[in-house]
Amino acid sequence: MSTLLTKTKGAGRSGLALLCAMGLWGCGAARHSHAVDPRSELPPLVEEPPAPKASSTPEPSRPDEKAFGARYATPAQCEAAARGLLARSRDQGWAALKSCVDRTHFTQLNALLSDAWAEELRVRPDAAQVIAHVVALRGGSVSGELALLHARRVPIFGLADAIAQPDIYKGRYLLLRAQVADVRSDEDRPTVWLVEQSLGSVEREQSAGYTTRRDSVSVRSGNLDGAVGSFGLSNVGGQMATRDSESHSVTLPRYDNISDETGREALGRLPRVDPFFAPGKDFVVLARFDGLRTTSGGDEGDEDAPRLPVLSIVSYFPPHPLVVY
C-alpha cells in the first residue's frame, strides 16, 4: 500500500509539472493586468502629473456622489464636508465638490479657488467646467470673475484677450457671457453665432412696507356786500373749496441686471445639435479658442480684412438672475 501511494504522488507531481509547462503562465508566473483609466476629451488646465502608485491600503467606502450635495442646507457646509473627504481620497473629495455645485446654489468661488482645491483645479480635466458653472450661479459677471481667476493664476481668459493676441491664446480656455444670435447646422455639427454681452445694472425704487395717503377738502361759504360797478350796491354769495392731499411711503433702491453688447462676436462650434442652446438667450460659455477666421468676402492675405474668432464650445450654463459680488 505504501508503494502504491508513493507512485501516485509521484505521478501527480509529474502531471502538475506537465500542466505548468503547457500553460506557460499558469504556475511559474503571475498574470498582470493594467486597468486603463479612461480620460475625458477635455484637457486639464495644466498637464496632469504621473498617477501615484497603487497603495495596498484599501480605499474608504465611496459615498453616494450624486446625492452628496442634497444633504447640506448651505453651499458653505457642503464645501467644508467635501474638503474633509479630500483628505481621505482626492477622487471622492472632488466628486463631492462637484455634487455641491450641481445640487446647491453654490456661489463660493473664493472657497473653490482656495489652496485646498488648488491641486485639483490644476490637474482635473473637468475643473474648467466646474469653475464656469460656479460663475454662472453667481450671476455671470464674467469680467469681474476673470479678475479673481487670474489673481489665483487660473489659466482661463476672456474673448478680448484672444482677439488682441490670437497666437498666444490659441488652444486656451475662454470664458464669456454671450447671447446666441443664430444657429446653423452643417452635417449635425452646428455653428453658433455668439454676441458677447457685458453685465450692467439699472436702479429702481421698490416699495417696502405700507403706503399711507390722506386727502382733505375744505369748503367755505359766505356773502359779500358792496358796490359792483354800475349796478350799485349788491349782495353776492358763494362758496370756495380747497383740497389737500398727503401721502407717505417707504421705498428701497433696487438694481436690475441688464446685459449689453460689447461689440465683439464669435463663431462657436457645438459637437452636436442642442435644442436648449437657443437664440435670444444669454449663457456663460466655456470654449477653447481655435484662432481667427476671415469673414466671407475678405481676402486671407489682407491683414486688414475683418476676422472673427472661432471657438470650440466645451460647455455652457444659463446665468442666475442675481449677481454675487
Buried (B, 14 or more C-beta within 10 A) or exposed (E): EEEEEEEEEEEEEEEEEEEEEEEEEEEEEEEEEEEEEEEEEBBBBEEEEEEEEEEEEEEEEEBEBEEBBEBBEEBBEBBBBBBEBBEEBBBBBBBBBBBBBBBBEBBBBEBBBBEBBEEBBBBBBBBBBBBBBBBBBBBBBBBEBBEBBEEBEBBBBBBBBBBEEBEEBEEBBBBBBBBBEEBEEEEEEBBBBBBBBBBEEEEEEEEEEEEEEEEEEEEEEEEEEEEEEEEEEEEEEEEEEEEEEEEEEEEEEEEEBEBEEBEBBBBBBBEEEEEEBEEEEBBBBBBBBBBBBBEEEBEEEEEEEEBBBBBBBBBBBEBBEEBBE
